[in-house]
C-alpha cells in the first residue's frame, strides 16, 4: 500500500521534512516513490510547499495519509480542493511577456 507521509531530511535538532509517497513497508527515511512537497516546522510561521495536483492524484489512486500529513493538507486547503472536485489552477503566464511580443511585432510592421 502507498502512504503519503513525512521523511526527515533535516540536521540534528533542526527538523525539516519531505512529504513523500512511499510504500508502507519502507523505512521512514528510506526509499520513496515521489516527493510531493516539504514541511519546515521550526520556522515561524511553519513553511509548507506542496504539489497539490500530485497529492490529489495519489489520493485518488488509493494512497493513505498519516495523521500529521492529513493535518498539514487540511491546513493548506488541499483536501478541500479534492472534496470540491476542483483541480488546482495552473499559474497564469506573466502579462508583460505577451505585451512585449505584441510591441515587437507592431514595430516590425511599421518599418
Order of alpha helices (4+ residues) and beta strands (2+ residues): beta-beta-beta-beta-alpha-beta-alpha-alpha-alpha
